[in-house]
Amino acid sequence: MFRTILWFIYFGIYLLAIYPSLLRVKHLAKIGKIAEHDQLTNQVAKKWARSLVKFAGVTVTTTGEEKIPADSSVLFVSNHQGNFDIPLLLGYIDKPKAFIAKIELLKLPLIRTWMTQMNCVFMDRSNIRQSLKVINQAANYLRDGYTMVIFPEGTRSKGEALGEFKPGSMKLALKAGVPIVPITIRGSYKIMEQNGFIIKPAHVEIMIHDPLPTTGLSKEQASGLPEKVREIIEQGL
């Protein structure tokens, strides 16, 4: 419990400490210096994410990062075991990225501002019209060269079992014509969810699989893509 209390205190203090960087990021966006804006945003976010993971006593092994295409944006598709998955992927995969996140995160001050600056989008899965709009927005970001991350289970599994993928979760990659890179996260549920949301040290593995093309597919191949990606991720578990 003491580690958990300290972690949340550290979380808040660090968030306030990087507020000047947030002002700088917003200013760069306002004056149109997009490259500098993106570089600073990703630099600060990655450093913060890694510090949160390390402060929790978590060790991380990342494999397969050389498989990620360096010359184009991609859609990372990952399983979702716990609350630490976003900082894990943000901090331990070098390629800059934004997330397709649940709409509830918009309720968190400063967090939502940083995520917006990263080009994250927020999906309300109970609202089909809003979800379609968000998918189109994310596809536009992919076309513009920004890499996105989606958790197609739609919620945390809180364990090793892999849930069903939500229908349409791969559509944005098909719309944008960018590769899908499956990711398997192993052990992140042990940080909080296994312990009744008390933070405890754990070891997490992040396995990056071979990219899958989304262009030139037949209708049958495109419709079978979600299950194919799911099987790849499940094999890593």
Phi, psi and omega in degrees: 000321181298318178299319181296315179298314179298321181297315181291327174296314178300318179305311182292317181296317180296319180299320177289324182294330181266010179300319176302325177294324177296318177298320179295317179299314181295323179294317179299322177294320182296323182266007172082015177271075189293318181298315178294321178301311183295319181297313180293318180301311182292323179298311181293316183296318180295315180298317179296315182298315180297322181293324178295319180293314181294321181294335177281356180082021184266136172253149187226136171243123178247128178234149175088011184296336179291347180280345184287125177302129183271342188257011180205163173286158178221165169255111172282128177242117188231151167289167189223096184267331186197179184296338183275000185298320180295307177298330178296311181289324180293321186270337190240012167235121190294326185299125178304143186206157172235167188240146167268103193248163178288148187295339181298336180292343176293345180280350185265111179300149181070311177302312181296326180292314177299316182295323177295319178295333178280354184077025172292153175237156189237120188253133172259100187292348177274355182239102185298317181297316179294322180296318178296320178297319180293320178300317178295321178296316179295322178297322177296319177298319178299317178297328181280358176102007180264130178280140181240158177236134175230143173253094190289349174292334177086346179202166180288138177282335180060024180184196184276340183292141179261125181281175177287147178276140179291140179301139176083005185291341180260357188300325183294327177292319178294320179297318184273344181070034180251156179294150171262130176244106179289144178229134173251125174255126179241124171097359183290336178293340181287344181288317182230302193301325180290342188249022183066033178069020167268129183286129177224150178300148179202167173249133182240137174251133174244114182251120180260124184263172180298141179292149178245126179289151178241001178259151178072018180273147172287169179300320180292318179296319180294318181290334180270359184298315180303317181291324178296315179295319180299318180297320179297314180295319182294325178299329178287343180276000000 
